[in-house]
């Protein structure tokens, strides 16, 4: 199944609904990946406003 990124929180998923923010606003057009394991300890997660562990797109278009 094709990976898609949520337009709201940028979480990468293969489902039709974002498991993080529960929206169906997903895009096929995204660039780069961030894998966040410990968001509370990660400086990158703080800069990217990520609060939950997961795989995130750096940029989501469309």
C-alpha positions in Angstrom: 0.0 0.0 0.0 1.2 3.5 -0.8 2.5 5.8 2.0 0.6 9.0 2.5 1.3 12.0 4.8 -1.3 13.8 6.8 -1.7 17.4 5.8 -2.4 18.5 9.4 0.3 16.7 11.5 2.6 15.3 8.7 2.4 11.7 10.1 3.2 9.1 7.4 0.6 6.3 7.2 -0.8 3.6 4.9 -4.3 3.9 6.2 -7.1 6.1 4.8 -7.4 8.0 8.2 -4.6 9.6 10.1 -4.2 7.6 13.4 -2.7 10.7 15.0 -5.2 13.4 14.4 -8.1 11.3 13.0 -8.5 13.3 9.7 -8.8 12.0 6.2 -6.8 14.9 4.8 -3.8 12.8 3.4 -1.4 13.6 0.5 0.7 11.4 -1.8 3.0 14.4 -2.4 5.4 14.6 0.5 9.2 14.9 0.9 11.6 13.6 3.5 11.1 11.5 6.6 11.7 12.2 10.3 11.6 9.2 12.6 10.8 10.4 16.1 11.2 7.9 19.0 11.4 10.1 22.1 9.6 13.4 21.2 10.0 14.8 24.7 13.8 14.4 24.5 14.3 15.4 20.8 15.3 18.9 19.8 14.2 18.2 16.2 10.7 17.1 17.5 10.4 20.4 19.4 11.4 22.4 16.3 8.9 20.5 14.2 6.2 20.7 16.8 5.9 16.8 17.1 4.6 15.5 20.3 4.0 11.8 19.5 6.4 9.1 18.4 6.2 8.1 14.7 7.4 8.6 11.2 6.7 12.1 9.9 7.1 13.9 6.5 9.4 16.9 6.5 7.2 18.7 3.8 3.7 17.9 2.7 2.4 19.4 -0.5 -1.0 19.3 -2.1 
